[in-house]
Amino acid sequence: MPQVRANGIDVEYESFGRESDPVILLIMGLGGQLTLWPETFCRGLAARGFRVIRFDNRDVGKSTHVIAAGAPDIAALMAKTMAGGAAETPYALDDMANDALGLLDVLGVARAHIVGASMGGMIAQLIAAHHPARTKSLVSIMSSTGRRDLPPGRPEAMAVLMTPLASDSREDRIAAAMRTWRVIGSPGYPATDAELRADAERDIDRVPYEPTGMTRQMAAALVAPPRHDILKSVTAPTLVIHGADDPLVPIEAGRDTAASIPGAELIVVPGMGHDITVALTPVLQKHVGDFLGRAEGRGA
């Protein structure tokens, strides 16, 4: 996969489709490598006449890891944020949004359809709110505005993200990844054990183990100011997709996101949790593809 220098970091990316087609920029969530956007999803959208770009955020995959910044104390940050205090982190979600825009700049893309999942949806929201000239449309998937009064994730979903590894051995890391996806995954579109293991092996073997990057990303998401007020200024066509059975980011967050953006369309998917499985991919591909087709004036 190619790599470019953007916003002061190295960004690993992959592109599907013709360079002359309208661009879809896919932004993944917390700790997720670009590979969490299924290749079938990317190729399916490319077949509908789009150039699809997926990339590794900073501190994940093959993009720059800001290791020198250290690992923030997440518990202390949570306590300070809940108390209404200001907390310093190595970088902010706005910096990650600028990484995404920097990638588009290097690739010569003036405007794109911005699609984000989970934390990637938060980053996509910031791009749409602060950079309307760069945003052809916005798709926010299983994400949130960050309002402090929204319901939290279920205890078991929060716990599985915070549980330390038994060890940093390959097998223990695979087991932890499989356990996480079983807890937060889609009950109506479950992945098989073979799929879970293959996905975990793919991502674990893709890059050397570096656990502090996810901690820095988590810190950026935790201290980010709520976005519901700035989202009122979004003028791009917007689609919000959320799972009815998401245990990590409850459905109320999706409803709040859609309510915060003028004219936003909300699609609630029964049986969808907080993942994109093989079984769920065709459903998301159709919803996203139909919406972006309309945004391009093509009809569904």
C-alpha positions in Angstrom: 0.0 0.0 0.0 1.3 3.5 -0.7 2.3 6.0 2.0 2.4 9.8 1.9 3.5 12.7 4.2 0.5 14.7 5.4 0.0 17.1 8.3 3.5 16.3 9.5 3.0 12.5 9.7 3.3 9.5 7.4 -0.1 8.2 6.4 -0.7 4.7 5.0 -3.6 4.5 2.6 -5.2 2.3 -0.1 -7.4 3.4 -3.0 -10.0 1.5 -4.9 -11.7 2.6 -8.2 -10.8 5.1 -10.8 -9.0 8.3 -9.8 -11.4 10.3 -11.9 -14.4 9.2 -9.9 -15.9 11.1 -6.9 -14.0 10.3 -3.8 -15.2 8.5 -0.6 -12.9 8.9 2.3 -13.3 6.2 4.9 -12.2 7.0 8.5 -12.0 4.1 11.0 -12.5 4.2 14.7 -10.5 3.7 17.9 -7.5 1.5 17.4 -8.9 0.3 14.1 -6.6 -0.2 11.1 -7.8 0.5 7.6 -8.4 -3.2 7.2 -11.5 -2.9 9.4 -13.2 -1.4 6.4 -13.9 -4.7 4.6 -12.4 -4.9 1.1 -15.7 -6.1 -0.2 -17.3 -2.9 1.1 -14.7 -0.8 -0.6 -14.8 -2.6 -3.9 -18.6 -2.6 -3.9 -18.7 1.2 -3.6 -16.0 1.5 -6.2 -18.2 -0.6 -8.5 -20.9 2.0 -8.1 -18.6 4.7 -9.6 -16.6 6.0 -6.7 -13.0 6.2 -5.8 -12.8 4.7 -2.3 -9.9 5.7 0.0 -9.2 4.0 3.3 -6.3 4.8 5.6 -4.6 4.2 8.9 -5.2 7.0 11.4 -2.2 8.3 13.3 -1.1 5.9 16.0 -2.5 2.8 14.3 -1.4 0.4 11.6 1.4 1.7 9.3 0.9 5.4 9.8 3.1 7.4 12.2 2.9 6.3 15.9 3.5 9.2 18.2 5.4 7.0 20.7 7.5 9.8 22.2 4.3 11.4 23.5 3.9 8.6 26.0 0.7 6.9 27.2 -1.9 9.2 28.9 -3.5 8.1 32.2 -7.0 7.3 30.9 -8.6 7.0 34.4 -7.3 10.4 35.4 -8.5 12.0 32.1 -11.9 10.5 32.6 -12.2 11.8 36.1 -11.0 15.3 35.1 -13.4 15.4 32.1 -16.4 14.3 34.2 -15.6 17.0 36.7 -15.6 19.6 34.0 -11.9 20.3 34.1 -9.5 20.8 31.2 -7.3 17.9 30.3 -4.2 17.9 28.1 -3.6 15.1 25.6 -0.8 14.4 23.1 -3.2 15.5 20.3 -6.9 16.2 19.6 -9.5 14.8 17.3 -9.1 18.0 15.3 -5.5 17.0 14.6 -6.8 13.7 13.3 -9.3 15.5 11.1 -6.4 17.5 9.7 -4.5 14.3 9.0 -7.5 13.2 6.9 -7.6 16.5 5.1 -3.9 16.5 4.6 -4.2 13.1 2.9 -6.8 14.5 0.5 -4.5 17.5 -0.2 -1.6 15.3 -1.1 -3.8 13.2 -3.4 -5.2 16.4 -5.1 -8.8 15.8 -3.9 -10.6 19.1 -3.3 -13.9 17.6 -2.0 -14.9 14.2 -0.8 -17.8 12.2 0.7 -16.6 11.8 4.3 -17.6 8.5 5.9 -16.6 7.6 9.5 -17.3 4.8 11.9 -17.3 5.2 15.7 -14.4 7.5 16.6 -14.0 7.9 12.8 -17.5 9.3 12.8 -16.5 11.9 15.3 -13.6 12.9 13.1 -15.9 13.0 10.1 -18.3 15.2 11.9 -15.5 17.7 12.7 -14.5 17.8 9.0 -18.1 18.4 7.9 -18.6 21.1 10.6 -15.3 23.0 10.2 -14.5 22.4 6.5 -17.8 22.5 4.6 -16.0 23.3 1.3 -14.2 20.0 1.5 -17.3 17.9 2.4 -19.6 16.7 -0.4 -21.6 14.6 2.1 -21.2 13.1 5.6 -22.0 9.6 6.7 -21.7 9.0 10.5 -21.8 5.3 11.4 -22.2 4.0 15.0 -20.9 7.3 16.3 -21.8 10.1 18.7 -21.8 13.8 19.2 -20.1 13.3 22.5 -22.8 14.9 24.6 -22.0 14.2 28.2 -25.6 13.3 29.1 -25.9 10.5 26.5 -26.3 7.0 27.9 -22.9 5.2 28.3 -22.1 1.8 26.8 -23.1 -1.4 28.6 -20.7 -2.3 31.4 -19.6 -5.5 29.7 -18.8 -3.6 26.5 -16.8 -0.9 28.4 -15.0 -3.6 30.4 -13.8 -5.6 27.5 -12.1 -2.6 26.1 -10.3 -1.8 29.3 -9.3 -5.3 30.3 -5.5 -5.8 30.2 -4.0 -8.5 28.0 -3.0 -11.7 29.7 0.3 -11.2 27.9 1.5 -9.5 24.7 2.0 -12.9 23.0 0.5 -13.3 19.6 -2.0 -15.9 20.8 -3.2 -13.9 23.8 -3.7 -10.8 21.6 -5.7 -12.9 19.1 -7.9 -14.2 21.9 -8.4 -10.7 23.3 -9.4 -9.4 19.9 -11.9 -12.2 19.4 -13.4 -11.7 22.8 -13.8 -8.0 22.2 -15.6 -8.4 18.9 -17.9 -11.1 20.4 -19.0 -8.7 23.2 -19.5 -5.6 21.1 -20.4 -7.3 17.8 -23.7 -7.5 15.9 -26.1 -10.2 17.3 -28.2 -10.1 14.1 -25.1 -10.3 11.8 -22.6 -12.3 13.8 -19.1 -13.2 12.6 -18.1 -16.8 12.8 -15.2 -17.8 15.0 -13.1 -18.5 11.8 -13.8 -14.9 10.6 -12.9 -13.4 13.9 -9.7 -15.3 14.1 -8.7 -14.5 10.5 -9.4 -10.8 11.1 -7.4 -10.8 14.3 -4.5 -12.6 12.7 -4.5 -10.3 9.7 -4.3 -7.1 11.8 -1.9 -8.5 14.5 0.5 -9.7 11.8 0.3 -6.6 9.7 2.3 -4.4 12.1 4.5 -4.7 15.2 2.8 -4.6 18.5 2.5 -1.0 19.9 -0.2 -0.6 22.5 0.2 3.0 23.5 -1.2 4.4 20.3 -4.7 3.3 21.1 -4.4 4.9 24.5 -3.5 8.3 22.9 -6.4 7.9 20.5 -8.8 7.1 23.4 -7.5 10.2 25.3 -8.3 12.4 22.3 -11.8 11.0 22.0 -12.5 11.3 25.8 -11.6 15.0 26.2 -13.1 16.1 22.9 -15.7 18.8 23.4 -19.3 17.8 22.6 -20.1 18.5 18.9 -23.9 18.8 19.0 -23.8 22.6 18.8 -21.2 22.9 15.9 -23.1 20.2 14.0 -26.0 22.6 13.6 -23.9 24.4 11.0 -23.4 21.3 8.8 -24.8 21.9 5.4 -23.7 18.8 3.6 -26.2 16.0 3.0 -25.9 13.7 5.9 -26.7 10.1 6.7 -26.5 8.6 10.2 -26.4 4.8 10.5 -26.6 3.2 13.9 -27.2 -0.3 15.2 -30.3 -0.9 17.3 -28.3 -3.3 19.3 -25.0 -1.4 19.7 -23.7 -2.2 23.2 -20.8 0.2 23.1 -22.3 3.4 21.6 -26.1 3.1 22.4 -28.7 4.0 19.8 -29.5 7.2 21.6 -26.1 8.5 20.4 -27.1 7.9 16.8 -30.5 9.6 17.2 -28.8 12.6 18.9 -26.3 12.9 16.0 -29.1 12.9 13.4 -31.1 15.4 15.5 -28.1 17.7 15.7 -27.6 18.0 11.9 -30.2 19.9 9.9 -31.9 17.5 7.4 -29.9 14.5 8.4 -31.4 11.1 7.5 -31.3 8.4 10.2 -31.2 4.6 9.5 -31.5 2.3 12.4 -30.3 -1.2 11.6 -31.9 -4.0 13.8 -29.4 -6.6 14.9 -26.4 -4.3 14.2 -23.9 -3.9 17.0 -20.5 -2.1 17.0 -18.7 -3.8 14.1 -18.8 -4.5 10.4 -19.1 -8.2 9.8 -19.1 -10.1 6.5 -22.9 -10.6 7.0 -23.5 -6.9 7.7 -21.3 -5.6 4.9 -24.0 -5.8 2.1 -26.5 -4.0 4.3 -24.1 -1.1 4.9 -22.9 -1.1 1.4 -26.4 -0.6 0.1 -27.4 2.1 2.6 -24.2 4.1 2.0 -24.1 3.5 -1.7 -27.7 4.5 -2.3 -27.2 7.7 -0.2 -24.0 8.7 -1.9 -25.6 8.1 -5.3 -28.3 10.5 -4.4 -25.8 13.0 -3.1 -24.1 12.8 -6.5 -27.5 13.3 -8.2 -27.6 9.8 -9.6 -30.6 8.6 -7.8 -30.5 5.4 -5.6 
